Amino acid sequence: MIMSTSSILQEKNIKEYRGIVFGEVINGINFAKDFAINVTNFIGGRSKEYEEELVNSRACAIKEMMERAKKIGANALIGVKIDVETISVEDKGTMLMVVASGTAVVVEE
């Protein structure tokens, strides 16, 4: 499936707009990762644990958005946007929320 962050697809003619679609993922960060992240926050540096979780969560959100677009007959997505938030739950750790959104369209093949 073709995806673009812009509202056009170069050299493609959009025949039909099918609507806005979303893909949502909320993943918990386990205790061990949470502890490692807190140590990294204290001493500084990159957090490999968060980065890996972000990459996986983003891929899942995009995949879910693409599947929803296909279900409504689209073969491309335009205006794709990814939003990321962290949710801290007291005594439960941190959760990572990733939302992918875009406009599902049909383009001439």
C-alpha positions as CSV (number, residue, x, y, z in Angstrom):
1,M,0.0,0.0,0.0
2,I,1.3,3.5,-0.9
3,M,1.5,5.9,2.0
4,S,2.4,9.5,2.2
5,T,2.6,12.2,4.8
6,S,1.5,14.8,2.2
7,S,-2.0,15.2,0.8
8,I,-1.0,14.2,-2.7
9,L,0.7,11.2,-4.3
10,Q,3.0,12.3,-7.0
11,E,2.2,10.8,-10.4
12,K,-0.9,9.1,-9.0
13,N,-4.5,10.2,-9.7
14,I,-6.7,9.9,-6.6
15,K,-10.1,8.5,-7.8
16,E,-11.9,8.3,-4.5
17,Y,-11.7,9.3,-0.9
18,R,-12.8,6.6,1.5
19,G,-12.4,8.4,4.9
20,I,-10.0,8.8,7.8
21,V,-8.6,5.6,9.3
22,F,-6.7,5.0,12.5
23,G,-4.4,2.4,14.1
24,E,-4.0,2.5,17.8
25,V,-1.5,0.6,20.0
26,I,-1.0,0.9,23.8
27,N,1.8,-1.2,25.1
28,G,3.0,-1.5,28.7
29,I,6.6,-1.3,29.5
30,N,7.5,-4.1,31.8
31,F,9.2,-3.7,35.2
32,A,12.7,-4.6,34.0
33,K,12.5,-2.1,31.1
34,D,11.0,0.6,33.4
35,F,13.9,0.1,35.8
36,A,16.5,0.3,33.0
37,I,14.8,3.4,31.6
38,N,14.9,5.1,35.0
39,V,18.6,4.4,35.3
40,T,19.2,5.9,31.9
41,N,17.1,8.9,32.8
42,F,19.3,9.4,35.9
43,I,22.7,9.0,34.3
44,G,21.8,10.3,30.8
45,G,22.0,8.8,27.4
46,R,19.7,7.1,25.0
47,S,17.1,4.6,26.2
48,K,17.4,1.5,23.9
49,E,14.4,-0.1,25.7
50,Y,12.1,2.8,24.9
51,E,13.5,3.1,21.4
52,E,12.8,-0.6,20.7
53,E,9.3,-0.3,22.1
54,L,8.6,2.8,20.1
55,V,9.7,1.2,16.8
56,N,7.6,-1.9,17.5
57,S,4.5,0.1,18.6
58,R,4.8,2.4,15.6
59,A,5.0,-0.5,13.2
60,C,1.9,-2.2,14.8
61,A,-0.1,1.1,14.6
62,I,0.8,1.6,10.9
63,K,-0.1,-2.0,10.1
64,E,-3.4,-1.7,11.9
65,M,-4.2,1.5,10.0
66,M,-3.3,-0.1,6.7
67,E,-5.6,-3.1,7.4
68,R,-8.5,-0.8,8.2
69,A,-7.9,1.1,5.0
70,K,-7.9,-2.1,3.0
71,K,-11.2,-3.1,4.6
72,I,-12.9,-0.1,3.2
73,G,-11.5,-0.6,-0.3
74,A,-8.6,1.8,-0.2
75,N,-5.2,1.1,-1.9
76,A,-3.3,4.1,-0.6
77,L,-3.1,6.5,2.4
78,I,-2.4,10.2,2.4
79,G,-1.8,12.7,5.2
80,V,-0.3,10.0,7.4
81,K,0.5,11.2,10.9
82,I,1.9,9.4,13.9
83,D,1.3,10.6,17.5
84,V,3.1,9.2,20.5
85,E,2.3,9.6,24.2
86,T,3.5,8.0,27.4
87,I,1.0,7.2,30.1
88,S,2.3,6.8,33.6
89,V,0.1,4.7,35.9
90,E,1.0,4.9,39.5
91,D,2.4,1.6,40.8
92,K,1.8,0.1,37.4
93,G,4.7,1.6,35.4
94,T,4.6,3.3,32.0
95,M,2.6,2.7,28.9
96,L,3.4,3.8,25.4
97,M,0.5,4.9,23.2
98,V,1.0,5.3,19.5
99,V,-1.8,6.4,17.1
100,A,-1.4,6.4,13.3
101,S,-3.9,8.2,11.2
102,G,-4.4,9.0,7.6
103,T,-6.9,9.5,4.8
104,A,-7.8,6.3,2.9
105,V,-8.0,6.8,-0.8
106,V,-8.3,4.8,-4.1
107,V,-5.7,5.6,-6.7
108,E,-5.4,4.5,-10.3
109,E,-3.0,1.7,-10.7
